[in-house]
Each structure stands twice: as structure tokens, then as C-alpha cells.
């Protein structure tokens, strides 16, 4: 694994200008390192209007990974000199440009003895530093240039791999400081407080004035970006940029929503992540493809004015392994963005120097783009290298080097001297909020908030209406809120602003005041119909806060009746439903009752609202929905009725596995209810068999048959497992049975095992370990020899062995026989002869279909549970062999298997998609994501191993493995056997 870098972009080549500045450097660079003139000559910028120049280098700076300027223009640099394994401690350097020539000629150590520092941000004359396990506040109070205050603000950040720790501190316009968690999790708390927050799968933010910390959905690996409006952008080493379109705090209002569901991937469809380096192909140890996103990091949103206007708001990141800087333009798309590749088959900046590693970026006080160059030979981490190879290289070769570059327009006139904001009066700071440079605006706001001068609000307020710059008007609203001087007239001005981003900001700023302001509440319905999608989305999110419940239900129902709602609008609506979704659904159904059957997407939306009602309750609301369905059904059951019943049943079952025990008495109260229930099954049977209906509609009908729970409906459903029904219908029937948590239905379906094709068997087995009753049914058939252990895929076997009930666990072990060898390296070595055999990709497709389609998708076949395999063919066969036979050798945190034991004795195993105070969501092979309410969670435990099980080699020969490797070199659905 490499030091994380960022996403990739292609741009045209630029001739490097000869006017670049070169400050003094070490006389003799290490062997292999290039001198400054040589490094400059290695660069190509895509835009001939730009120039790159050096502002600092060794010996003044070494191994830089993060940088930030204080109010007076001093540059603080985090030096991860100790990367990758120490023992030399990291440190913070201060660089100064005392003669005003744009080059930092003076440096000194501000703080040392820090463990792998990688994030810095000024505050109140000092500096916040991320140095796991701590987030520190450092300050020099005696004027000697060294920090004499070293306060642990928060502790408990994960001390995982040194390149994957908490980092990326950014000042937000809302007064919070945002940070990336780097994939190391942690239980974070103040040193004097035993109460902690979990950062499992989360980033974080904290208020520097109140020392409050919160977790944020979505993890950014190294670096994160904030734009003028506070939009938060995340990056991954192979995923350049994502957008937190709906922050977790809104989704937490509905405990059934995965907290990360609001995070959107911004890459356009079909974007392969190809990069276009000019440097030689590097020697690597993990054998990942280096022609695509591989080691992205340092995501930064550029907000300066020293580059042409077209660069403002662009996302920059470094592909560190391939010695280039990648750029993306963020184009609005609905309520989120698309990260557009702006140039073709080149990059923003490339270098032929293999020591150039752009790991981080920042907008500077002069409006230029600054680049932290971790200038050394190796950026790969030895923790991901086989033991036999670790001693082959000096991992810290060149660690005494480091360079900071500046990129600007060729004709940009640099300010004559460094800024000196520290002594400015409130009126002068307020004037700086008008700057075209985001760094200047941020710094001025931060100083106003730090000082909290009583005169500040009066100096800032005129900007809300008089500034010509929308970003300034929005920032003025946030600043007034942070100063405690915000008035309702300011909010009304913002809500009436001609710029939609200011209106959106005004809604966010108004959030704490909505509950006490009927006037603001009354404005929400109109704003929910705004011409701008992000304003509409924010209004919808605010409705779930302090709005009057009756007015909220009316507003949400009005939105819900609109056709073709996009996924983010649906998510926002669900987040704002409150404790009782039924009043909204009731209005929708009453208004919509006579309309024609909706589209499949609309049908799924209605099903989701019914599921919310089923999950949230109370029983009175569930019964009200049942009564409406029975009443409407008396005039004929239509497709929407099936979707609504299916949703209600699914939501109810998630909250109460014994839901049918409540449904039965309700049906028994009236004869017409029982007739409606029977007619429901007959209508579902007819619809499921209607070949003129969309697949999505037929899937709902099959699911209804599984949920009705009668002997007749079960018999009808099992009939769809066989020809003459299509393969898609058979697979949908199997999925419905697996999802139903109905042990008798599952047991009856298994009796036809011998006649089912592989695809149907795989679909049924997805429900095998879902409940203890289902598992017991499968074990019964294993013990009787109806099903053979060899017919169970490794994922199913692993799920069965994971059950916690002692009696069942003992039966499973006897039925399945000995476990696979625990010495996975020995297994890998035993199949090494496969590497020399010629493989047949079509036969390999058969091997893949039997053991891998449960979790991996190829074209339209299989499941998207495990990693995407689209680029796997670029990897050497040796690496693929190890990944197949020793899947837990290297497990990214997002693919670690978790198990949940429920209060009903069920054991569920899968990937942890989301964890909130309301419950956990698991992604499991062969099934839909499963939400388990917190009150039903007895145990949640990480296995430390991959969800991909050991033992995939069972029953395979070296030739089978050779065939599988040949298939993986270029996987295609056309190579898979029919019916799988």
C-alpha cells in the first residue's frame, strides 16, 4: 500500500517557464535524488499559462505531508520524518519569508517528538496537530519560537498503519474543524472524560472553542476538501472524490437509514480511473496496477485567485506513486456533483522524477496552489510487503529531503509581503471577508471568531446584503451566527438572496432557530419548490427538525406526490419523516389512490414509505395502513397495493421478527380482511407470472408471496423456482424465499434441491445462515445426505460455522466435517504449480461461478458485495493466487467481516455498511442489505478477517486454479456458464 494520494485527471502539456525561483538547497542531494534545477526540468504542466516554482526545500524542510499558514503568513509544516516505521520522531517546522521575495529562507523546529504528525491548523495563536493517538494543541507563549504548551485536546484515535491515521484538518465556514480519519477508527474522547465517540467507519469534526467532537459518516483516507459553501469532499486511494451530500446528523433522525448513504461517488459512469504518468513504471511490492488510480491522496479544493478563474473550486490530488497531480472540475448534477475530467490523456502536472511525491496541497495566502512534495525514493509501506522482501530496501532512503512548490498563473502579481492579520481591528477583518482568495476569507473569519469582539457583528452585518460576492454573503451569515449576533432579518435576507448557494446556506444557518420561529417554518414549503435542487434538498432536510408536525407532514406529502423523485430527495424525505411516517404516507395514498399504476421507480418509493411505517410503528399506524389496503383492495388489488403490503411486512419484520403473530389477530377480526389477504396472494401469483410486467414489479409480487405466509402462497412461490419460468423469475423467487425469514418455507424450498440449477441453489443458500431456524433446516438435509457439504459454497459454510447456539454449532461441525487448513501460506505454495499451467478462461468462468458469484459481480451476474474486479486483470497471477487462497492476508478495513448476534439467537455475518445509535446495517452475500435495530443487537464483533472465506481451494486442482486465473485476466459475463 502506498502513502494515500488522490484521484486522477488528464490535462494537456505545459512548457515549464524559466522564471521559476530556486532557493538554496543542500549541496549534495542523495544518490538518485535530483537537484532543484533538474527537478524543475522534469515537470510538465498541462496549461502553458501556469508556472511552477520552488518556495522551500531541504535542509529547511524534510518529508513534508501537511502545511498551513498562521494569521501573519508563517508556514507550519508537518514533517513525517519518521515514516514509515520510525524510530526518528516527527516534528513541526515553521518557515518564514522575512524578505518578502516569496521564498521561505528561514526555518526552525516548532515542536518535535511527535508520532507521525500529518495534519496542522492554526487556532488562537497556536496550532492543532493530528498525531495519533492524540489531537494536540501546541502554542508558543514565551516567544522563543518553540511550543511550550502541548495540550492533548482529544485522544483515542486509531494508531493503525502510519499512512492511514487521522489527518487533513480543514476550517469550515460553520466554525467546525473537519478531519479525515484515515481508515484507523478509534474510540475518541477528551482526556478528562470517560465518554467516547466511535470513529469506526467515520471521519470527525470538532469545535475549537467548545472542544466538542462529533463523528461524520464516510471515511477519507488522506486529505479532505471543503468548498466555499461547506460541502465536504472525501477521497480514497483508488476513489478520487466523493461528496457528503446529506450529512449524517440528518440521517440519524431515522434510525433505519445507513449513516453513509448520503455520501456520493462523483466519478462519471464509465470512468476507469486511468492515469497518464510520464515517469518510469515504479518498482512496487503489492503488485497493484499503476496505470489507474492507486495511491491518491491530499484531496484539496482550490479556492485561490492566483490561477485562472476556471481553476477555482477544482479538486486537486496527487497520484503519489506515479509522480503526478490530478485535477477534476466539479460540475453540479442535481443536489450533488460530477467530477469531470477536464483534459484528455494527460495530467495537470506530471514529472519524470520518480522521487517527486505530491502528497498534499493547500491554497496559500497569495492565492496560489502549494504542493507538499514528500521527496524520497519509497512511499510504499513495508507493512503490506512480504517478509522476505522487507529487508531488500532502505524504506527511509532520502527521508531528509522535502520540497514545497507553488503553482500560479504566469502573469500573476504576487502580493509584496506576507499578510499580517493578527493585529487587525474587527472592521478591517470584516473587509477581508470580501477577498477573492478563500484563504484570506477563512483566516479573517477565524480571527473574528477567536476574538469575539463586541463590535464584530456590526462590522460584518452589512456584508449580508451589500457584498457583490455570493461567497462573502454566505460567510457573513455563518460569521454572525458564530458571533452570536445573527438576527432573523439577516436570515430572511439570505433566504431571499438571488444566489441559490446563499439561500442554501441561509437554511443551514437558520437550523437552530427554526423550532422557535413560525415565520421561518412557513417559508420551508416554498423553498422546497425552489428552482435549485440543492435548496430544495436543504429545505426538505430542515423540515425534519423543529417544524410543526402537521405542517411537516403536509409539506413532505406534497414532495412525495411529485413524480420521479431522485435518490437524494427520497433519502432526505425519509430522514425527515420523524417518529411517525404514517401521517405522510396516509396523505400520499389518499391523494394518489385513483391514479394509474406507477412506474417501477415510483412503486419502489411507495414500498419504502410503507417499510418506514412498518418499522417505526406503532401498531395503530400499521393497522391503519392495513385497513386502508384492505379497503382499497375491496375494489380490486393493483400493483401498488402489493408494493405497499410488501414494504409494510418488510419493515415490520425488521422491527419484530414475530410480526405475523400480530397480523393474524388483526385479520381474524373480520371475514373481509381474511378474504383480502387471500386475494392478495392470488393477485401476487398472477402478477409474478405476467411476462408483460417489468422485472422489478414481478420481484415485488414474488416477495409478497413469501410474506403472506400461507400454505397456498408458499406452494405458489415454490412453483416459480422451476421452468417454464425464466431464469430471472426463478432467481427472484429464490431471493424472496431467502429474504423471508420463514423457516418452514425455506425448508420446503430445499426439498427440490437436486432439481435446481446453480443460480437457484446459490440464491436459496443466501438465506441459509440468516436465522437459526433456517440453518437448522439446512443442517437437517446435510445430515440426511440430501445435500452434500461439497455443494455448499465456502461463504455459506462460513456462515453456518459462525452460529453461536452451542447445539447448532456442534451439529454444523459434524455435518460439514474438518475445517480447511489454517496455514494459508502453505496452501498458496501447494498451488504454485498452477502458475505454470495454461489456463482456459471459459472453464475458469465455471470455477468462478461456483465459488465467487455469491459476492462478486461480473456484468449483470452475481452480487456487488466484495471489491470490484473490473481492473483485476492488470495484476500478476502470483498476487491473484495469494488473494484467492489467502484472502485475509491483506484486508482493507471496509472489507473486514463482522458478525451480529441478535436477541432472537440469529447470527448474521457481513460487511458493516453503517453503524448508528439506531442500529447496524450489514451487507451480506446473496441478499439485500440488512438492518438490525440496536435493541435487537446482543453482540457486534469484527472478525479481523475478510468476508471472503478461506477454503476456496476445496475440491479444486491446480488446473482449475490456472483456469480461474485465466478468467480473471479478462473477466466477462459471456464466459460464465448459463444459469449461474
N, C-alpha and C positions, 0 to 999 in steps of 0.2 A: 504494500500500500504506500502511496506517496503522500507527501505533505499536501493536504487538500488544496485544490485550486479552483478555478471557476469554469464557467461554460464557454463554449467556443463560438466564434463568429468569423465570417470571411469578409475581407475587405481588399481594396486594390493596393498596389505597392506605392511607397513614397520614397523619394530620394532624400536621404538624410542631409540636412543643411550643415554647412561648415561653420556656422556661428555658434555651435554648442560650446558651453563653458566646461572647463575641466579643472576642478580644484585639485590641490595637492593630494597625492596618494602615496602608499607605501612604495618604496623604490623598487623592490624586487617582489612581484607577486609570486605565489607558489607555482610550481610547475603545473602547467595545464590552465592556470588562470590567465586571463588576458588583461593587458594594460587597459587603462581607460580609453586611450585613442583606438586601440584595437576593438574594445567592446562597442564603442560608438560606431565604428565602421561596420560592425556585424548587424546593426539594426536596419530594418526597413519598416517605415510607416506607410500605411495604405493611402494616406491623404497627403499630397505634396504641399498643402497649406499648413501642415504641422511640423514641429521640430521637437526633438528630444535633447535634453541637456542634463549633465550631472550636477547635483547640488551637494552631495556628501558621499564619502567612500571610506574604506579602510585607510588608516587605522582609527578614524574618528567614529566609525560605526561598524559593527560586526554582526552577521546573521540577523538582520532586522526582519521582524514579522508583523509589526503594527506601529502606527505613528499617529500623533495628534498634536495640535498646537494649542498653547495657552493663550490667554487674552492679549498678551504682549508679543506674540509671534515666536516664542521659543518652541522648538520642535522636540517633543518627547518621543523616544524610540524604544520599543520593547525589543531587546536582543535575546533571542532564544539560542544563546551561545552554547547552551548545554544540550541541544538537540543532537542525536536522538535519545541518548541514554545517560547523559551526564558523564562524569561527575561534576564538571565545572558548572557553577550556578549561573542562572540567567540574571539579567540586570536591565535597568532603565537608564538610558543616556539622555542628556539634554544637549541639543545642538543649537547654536546661536549664529545669526548673521549680523555681526556687530557693525560691519562697514557698509551694509545696505546694498551689496552688489549681487544679491540673490544666491550666494553660495554660503553654506554653513562652514565657517572656518574654525569655530571654537566648539569644543565638546568636553563634557565631564560626566562622571557617573553620578546619577541622582539617587539610585538605590541598587543594591546588589544582594546576593544570597537569596535570589528568588527562584522558585522551581518552575521552569519553563513558562515565563511570562509571555502572554500573547494577545493582550488587549489593553488599551490605555484610553482614558478620557479625563480631561481636566474638570475640576469642580472646586469652587470656593478657595482658590489659591493652592490647591493640592491636585492629586491625581488618583483616579480609580485605576486599579490594575487587576486583571484576571491572572491568577497564579494558583491553579487548583492544588489543594482543596479549597483555597480561600479566594475571596474577592476582597482586595485590600484598598485602604485609603492611605496614601502617602503624602506627607507635606513637610516642607522646609520652613521652620518657624524662626530659626536663628540667622538666616541669611548666608549660610556657608555653601549653599548650592546642593546640599545633600538632605535627604529626607530624615528628619529626626522623629517624626510621628509615623508610626506604622501600625495602623488600626485594622483589625480583621472585622470587616463590615458583615460579611456572611461567610459561612464555612459549610463544608459538606459536598462541594462539587466533586464529581467523579474524577479519580486520578487514573483514568484509563490510559490508552495509548497517548503518547505525548503530543501527537498531532491532532488528537480528537477531543481536546479538553475545552472547557468554557472559554470563549473568546469573543471578538467582534463587537465591542461596546460602541453604541451609537446613541447620540442625543436625539430624542423625539420631540416634535413640536408640542406634545401634550405634557412635557415636563418629566416623562419617564425616560430612563436609560435602558436601552434594549441590548440584549446579549444573545449570542449563539451558544448552545450547549455542547456542540461538537461531538455528539454521539456517546458521551460518557455518563449520562444520567446523574444520579446523586440524590441525596436527601439533604436539602439546604435549609439552614437556619441561621439566626443570629447567635453569636457565641453565648449570650446570656439567656437564651430562650430554648427550651427543650422542644418546642413545637417546630416541626419542619414541613417543608413542601417537597413533594416528589417531582423530580425532573425527568422521570422515566418517559422517554419519547417526547420531551418538551424542551423548548427554549425558555428564556426568562426575561423579566423586566423588573426594575426597581426604581423607587422614588428616592433620589439622593437627599431630599430634605426631611422626609419622614422615615426613611430606612424600612419601607415596606417592600416586600418582594413577592412576585407572582410568577406562576408558570404560564407558558404560552404554547398552544398547540403547534406542532410542526417543529422539526429539528433542522437547524442549519449547521453544516459541518465546519466550515471555516470562513468566517465573514458573513455579514448580512447587510442588506441595504434598506434605507428609508428614503422616500422621496419627499418633495415639498409638503405633501398633504398627509404624511404619516403612514402611507402604505408600507407594509413590511414585506420584504422580499427575502427568500431563503435560497440557499444553494447546497448542492451535494457534489461529491467529486465527479459523478457521472451525470448529474441533472443540474444544468447550469442555473436555472432560476424558477422559483415558484412564488406564488402570491398568496398571502394570508387574507383572502377576500372577505371572509367572515370570521373575525377574531373569536377565540374560544369562549370568552366571557358571555357572549350572546348564546352560543350553543349550549352552554351549561345550564341554561334555564330549562332545557328539555333534557332530562337525564337519558333519554333513549337515543340521542344524537351522538355519533362519534365526534370527539373533540377536534379531530384533524380533518373533518370533512370539508371545512371551509378553505383548506389550502389547495390551491390550483396549480397544476403544472402548466407553464406558459409556452412550452415548445409547440410549434405548429405540427399538425399531423404530418407524418412522413419525414420529419426532420431526423436524420440518422445520427446527428452529433458528430459528423465528420469535422476534423480539424486539418489545417493546412500549414504545417510547420516547414521551416527551411533548415533546421538543424538536423544533424545525422540522427538516425534511429538510435535511441539510447540503449545501453545495456540495462536490462531490468531483471528483477528476480521473481516477480509474481506473474510474469508472462501474460498480463492483460494486454489487450490491443492498445497500441499507442497512436493509432490513426483516428481514433474517436475520443470523445470526452473520457478522461481517465483520471486526471489529477487536478480538477478545477478547484479554485479557492479564491478568497479575498473579495467576494462579491461586494461591489460598491456602486451606488447610484451617483453619477457625476452631476454636480449642481453648481458648477463654476461658470465664469464668463470669459475665461482665457482661451477657450476653444470656440469654434463657430457655434452658432445657436442650435444647429441640427444635432449637436452632441449633448445638449442639456437634457438631463433626465435619462440618458442612456445607462445601461448596465454594463459594467466592466468587470472582468475576472481574468485570472491568469491560469493558463494551462501550463502548470509549472514543469511538468516532465518534458514537454515539447518546446519550452522556451519561447512562449508567445503570449500575447494579450488578446483576449477575445471580447467582442462588443456585441450588444444586442440593443435594438431600439424597441421600446415598449409602446406598442400601439393599443389604444383602447379597444376592447372587444366585450360588449355588454358591460357587466359590472366588474370585469377584470381586464386582463391584458393578453396580448400575444407578443412573445419575444421574437421579433423579426430579425432574421439575418440580413444585415444591411449591405454587405459586399459579397462578391462571388469568388469562391475558390482562392481566397487569401485571408489574412487576418489583420486586425487593427495595427498590431505591431508583431513582427517576427524577428528572430535573431538566429544567427548561425552558431552562436556561442553556447555550448552545452552547459556552461556554468551559470548562465542567466536564468534565474528562477523568480519570476514576478509573483510573489505570494500575497501581496496586499496593496491596497490603493486608498487614496484619500483626495478630497477636494481641498486645496490649500487656501491660505489667507489671500493669495494673489489671484485666485480663481483658476489656477492650473490643476492638471491631474498629476498627482505624485504617485510614484511606483516604488514599493519596497522590494528590493532585489536581494533575495536570500542567496548570495553569491558564493556557492561552493559546488563541489562535484556531485554529491549524492543528496537526493531528497527522499528516496525510498526509506521506509522504516524497517530496521532489521527484525522487528517483531513479526513481520509477515514473510520472512525468508527462512528457508530450511536451515536446520542447524549446521549441516555440512558446508553451507555456503557463507554463513555469517562471518567466518574468520578470513574470508578471501579479500575483504576490502577494509579500508580505513574509513568508517562511516562519517567521521568528522573532518575529512580532508578539506581544507580551505575554510574552516569554521571562523577563522579570524578575518575573513573578508565580509564585505557587505556594501551595498550601494543603494543610493536613493536617487531616482531620476525624476525629472519634471518634463511633462509634455504640455505644449502650449501652441497657440497659433503663431505662425512665423512673424506676423505683424503686430502681435500683442505687446502693448507697452506695460512693462511690469511697474507696479507701484514703487515709488522711490525708496521707501523704507518699510520696515516691519510695522504691523499695527500696534497700537498702544491703547487698548480699550479699558484697561484696568482702572484708570482714573477718570473716566468719562462720567458726566452727570447724566441723570435719567433722560433729559431731553435729547442729549447727544446720542445716547444709546438707542432711544426710540427712533431717531433719524436713521440709524444704521439698519433698522428693520426694512428700510426701503432699498437696500443694496441688491444689485443683480446677482451677487455671489451668495450662495447658500451658506457657506462657512461664516461669512460676516453676519448674516441674519441669525444663524443659530447661536453664535457667540454673544451677540447683543442681547438676545432673549435670555440666554443662560445667565448673563450678568444681572439683568433686571430681576430675574427670579431669585438669584443669590442674595442680592442686596435688599429686595423688598422695600425700597424707599417709598414713603407715602405719596411722593409726587409722581411716581412712575405711571400709575393708571391714567392720570390726566394727560400725561405726555403721549401715551400710547393710543388712547381712545379715538382721536381724530383719524387715525390710520384706517379704522374700520370702514369708514365711508369715503375718505378723501384720497387714499393711495390709488395710484393708477395700476399698481401691480397686484394681481389676484393673490399671489402667494403671501404678500405682505398683509393684505386684508385678513386672510385666514389666520396668519400667525399672530396678528393683533388680537383676534378673538381668543386664541389659546392663552396669550400672554396676560390679557385681562383676567381670565379665569384663574390662572396661576397666581396672580397678584391679589386675588380676592376682590377685584373691582368690577367684575362683569355685571352689567345691568341688562334687563330684559329688552331695552331699546337697542342695545348692541346686538343681541341675538336676532331681533326682528330685522335689523339692517342686514345681517348676514343671511338670514333666510330669504330675504328679498333680493339678494345680490344677483346681478346678471350673469355671473360666472358660476357654473354648476359646482365646481370644486369648492367654492366658498360656501355655497348653500349646503353641500355635504358636510363641510367642516362645522358649520353652524349647528347642524343637527347633532353632531357628536359632542360639541361643547355644551349644548343645551341638555344633554342626557341627565345630569344630576338634578336639574331643575324641573323636569317635565312633570313629576308627580305633584308638585305644588303649584303648577301653572296651568289652569284650564285653558288660557289663551294659547299657549304653546301646543297643548294637546289638540286643540281644534284645528291647528294648521297641518297636522300629520296626514289626514286623508287626502288633502290637496297635493301635498308633497309626494305622497305615494303614487300620484299620477304625473309626476314631473316628467319633462321630456328627456331628462338624463337618467340612464339606467342605474348609475351609482347613487344618485339622490333618491331614486325610488327605493333602492335596496336599503339605504340607511334609514329612511322613514319607516320602512317595514320592521327593521330591527328595533328602532326606538319604540314602536308600538308595544313591544313585549315588556317594556319597563314599567313606567309609572302611569300608563294610560288607564282611564276608566274602563273596567272590564266589558261593559255593554258596548261602549263606543269602539273598543278594540275589536270585539267580535264582529261588529258591523263592518269595520274597515277591512279586517282580514278576509271576511267572506266576500267583500267586493273585489278584493285582489284575487281570491281563489276562483272566482267565476270568470276571470279573464282566460281566453284560450291560449294554449301553447306557452305555458309558463316555463321559463328556463330553469335549470337545476339550482342556481344560486337563489333565485326568487323563492322557489319551493323550500329550500333549506332555511331561508330567512323566515318564511311564513311558519314553518314548523317550530322554529326556535321561539317564536312569539306567541304560540298558542296558549301558553300558560298551563295551569294545573288542570283545566277542563277544556279539552279540544272540542267537545261535543257541541257547544253553542255555535261555533264556527261551522262545523260540518252540517249541523241542522239547517242553518240558513242556506248553505250551498245546495243541499239536497232539495229543500223546499222550492227554491228558485229554479233549480235545474231539473225538476222531476219529470217534466213533459218533453224535454229536448231529446233529439235523436241520440243514439248510442255514440259515445265519444270516441276519439282516436285512441290508439293503444297508449300513447304517452299520457293522455288525459285520464284514461282508465287507471293507469298506474298511480297517478297523482291522487285520484279519489280513493284508491285502495290504501294509499299511505295515510290519508286523513282518517280513514276507518281504523287503521292499525294504531294510530295515535290514541284514538278513543278507546280501543280495546286495551291498550297497555296502561293508559292513565286512569281509566275508570272515572268515577266509582261505578258500582254495579247498576245504579239508577241510570247512568248515561249509556252504559252498554245495553241495558234493556230497552232504553228509548230508541236506540239505533235498530235493534232487532225488531221492535214494534213497527217502526217506520218501514223497514224492509218487508215485513210480513204484510203490512197494509198495501204498500205499493205492489207487492208480488201477487196480491189477490187479483190484479188485472193483467197478470202475465209477467213472468220473470224475464228480465232483459239482462244484457251483459253487465251493465253497471251494478245490478243487484248482486251478481256473483262476485264481482271485484270487491264490493263493499263487505260482503259476508266473509270473503277470504281474508281481507285486511283485518276486520274485527277479530276473527278467530286467531290470526297470527299474532296480533298484538296482545290479545287476552292470554294466549298460551305462554308468551314470553314473561308475562307478569305472574301467571298462576298456571303451572302445569296441569292442575286438576280442573281446568276451566269447564270441561264438559259436565262435571258434576253440578255446576251452576246452571248450565244451559238446559239440561234435562228438565228440571223442575219448572223452568220458565215455559218450555214447550208443552209440558203436561197440563198447564193451567187452562189451555183452550184447545179444542179439537182443530180449529182452523190453523193454529200455529203448527201443529204436527203435520197437517196436510201441506202447509207452505214448505216445511223443512224437507218433506219427501219430494215435493215438486222441485225444490232447489237441486236435489241430486239428479232428478231426471233431466232438468234443463242443462245442468253441467255435463251430463253424459252426451246429450245431443250436441252441445256446442263443441265439446272436445273432439268429437268425431267429424265436425264440419270442415271439410278440406278447403272451403272458400274463406275461412276465417284466418286472420293473422296468427302467427305462431304465439305471440305474446298473449293474445286472447285465449287461445286454447290452453296455454300453460296455466292461466288463472282457473279455467274450468277444471282442469285435472287436479289442481291444488284444492279446489272446493270439494271434489270427490274424496280426497284424502281427509279433509277436515270434518265432513259431515258425520263420519264415524259409524255409519250403519252397515249392516251386513251387505245390503244391496249395493251401496256406494262402493264398498271395498271390492266386491266382485266385479263391478263395472270398471273400476280403476285397474285392477289386475289384467283385465282384458286388453287394455291399451299397451301392455308390455309386449305384445306379440304382433306379428303380421296379421292382417294386411296393413296395419297402421305403419306410417312412415317411421324411419329411424329417429327423426326429431321428436315425433309424438311419443314413441317408446321411451326415449331418453327423458322427456319431460315427465312422463308417468313415474319413472324410476326416481327422479328427483323429488317429485311430490311425496312419494312414499317415504323417502329418506328424511324429508323435512318435517313429516307429520308428527313425529314422536308418538306413534301409535304402535305399540309392541305387537298386538295381535295382527294388525295389517302387515307389519313388517315380516312377521313370522310366516304368514300365509304367502306373501310375495316370494319368499325364499324357497318355497316348495317347488317352484318351477325353475330352479337354478340351472339344471342341466340343459334346459332348452334355450337359455338366454345367450345372446352374443356378448362379447367382452364389454361393449359400451354399456349395456344394461346392467351387467354384473357390477361394473365399476360404479354406476350411479346408485345402485342399491347399497353397496358397501359404504358409501359416504354416510349412511345413517347407522352403520353397524355399531360404532362406539359412541353414538350420540347420547344414548341413555343406557343405564344398567340393564333395563329390560330388553332392549334391542341386542345388546352384547350377549346377554344370556341366551336369546333366541338363536343367534349365530353359533354360539358355542355348543348348543344342543345339536345342531346339524353337523358340526365338526366332530363331535363325539360319536355320532351315529354313522359317520362316513359319507353322508350325503354331499358334504362339501369337504374338499381336501385342503390342508394347510397351504399347499403349493399354489392353490387357486386364489389365495388372498394376497393382494399386493402388500409390499412392506409397510406402506402408510397405515393400512388397516390393521396389520399385525401390531404395529407400534401403538396404535390407539387402544387395541384390546388389552395389550400388556400394561397400559397405563392406568387401568381402572383400580380404584383404591379399595373397593369392597373385598375383604380378605377371601371369602368363599369363592367369589367370581374370579379373583386373580389366580387362585390355586387351580381352578378348572381351566383357565386360559393357558397357563403354563403347560399343563398336561396335554391339552388339545393341540397346541402349536409345536410342542417339542422344544429341543435345545435352542438357545439363543445363538445369534451369529457371533463370529469371533470378535472379541473386543480389541484385538491387536490389528487395527485397521491398516497400519503401515505394512504389516506382513501380508495382508490381503492384497494391497496395492502391488507389492512386489511379486506376488504369486501370479498376477495377471499381466505382468510386464511383457510376456511374450506376445500379447495381443497387439502391441505397438508395431511389431514387425510383420504382422499379417495384413494381407489385402482385405479390405472390408467392402461389403455390399451395402450401399445406403438403403436400398429397399428392404432388405432383410433387417437392417438396423432400425428402420421405421417400425417394424413389427415388435422388436425388442422395446423400443421407446414407448409404443402404445400400451404394452403390458405393464410397464413399471413406472412411467413418468407422466402420462397424460392426466393423472389424478391431480397434479399440481402445476403443470406447465402447459401453456397454450402454444399451439403451432397453427397459424392461420385461424380458422374457425373451430378448431378441435381442441379439446382439453379445457383446463381451468387456469385462470391467472392468479395462482396462489404464490408460487415460487418466483424467482427472478426471471426477467425477460431473457429469452435465449436467442434473440434476433442477431446479436453480434458474437455469439459463442464460437462461430466457425473460424474466427481470426485467432483463436488461442491454440497453442501447441497441443498435440494429442496427449503428451505426458501430463500436462496440467488438467486436461479434461478427465483423464483416467483417475487422477487423485481426487478430483471433485466428486466423481461418481461413487467411488468406493470408500472414500473417507470424507463424507460431506460436512463433518463438524470440525475439520482441520482448521478452517478459517470461516468464521460465521459473523457476518455483519450484524450489528445489534437489531436491525429491523427484520432479520430472518431467524432470530432465536425462537425456539418453540416454548410456548407457555402452556401450562395446564391449569384448568379451573375445576375445582370440586364444588358441586352445588349442594344446597341443603337437602335436596332430594336424593343424594347419593350418586348423581351423574358425574362423570369425569370428561371434560371437554379439552381437547388439545388443538392448538393452532397458533397462528401469529397474532400478537397483540396489536390490533388496529387502533384501539383507543381505550383509555382508562380515565374515567371521570368520577366525581363523587357519586354519581347515579348508577354506575355500573361499568362493566368492561365489555368490549366487543372483540371477538375472535374471528379471524379468517381461517376457515377450515377446508381441507381438501374436499372437493366434490359438492360443497353446499354453499348456501349464501352466508354472508357474514352473520354471526350470531351474537346478539346482545344478551348479557346476563345481568339482571338488576343486582345492585350492590347487596341488597338484603338476602339474596339467594347465594352469594359467594361465600363459601366457607374457607376456601384456600385458593390463592393465586400464586403460582410459583414458576419461575423461569428455569428451564432445564439446563441452560448453558450450551445446548446442542442445537443443531439445525433441525428444522421441521422435516427436512429430507432425511429419512431414516437410514441407519446402517443396514447392510444386508441385501442391497440391490443385486449383489452378485449371485444370490441363491438360485441355483438351477441353471446358471449361465456358464458357457465355456469361453475360453479365450477368443474363439472365433465370433461368438455372439458379441463380445465386448468390442472386437475390431469392427464388426458391422455397425454397432451403435455409434462408435467414434466416427465412422464414415458418414452416417446420417447426420450427426451433429456438426460436421464440417459445413454442411449446407442444408439445414433442416427445412423441410417443406411438407405441407399437408398432403400433397399428392403422393408422397412416399409412405403414408400411413395406410394400414390395411382398411378396407371398407368395414363399416360398422363399429369402428373404435372411436 
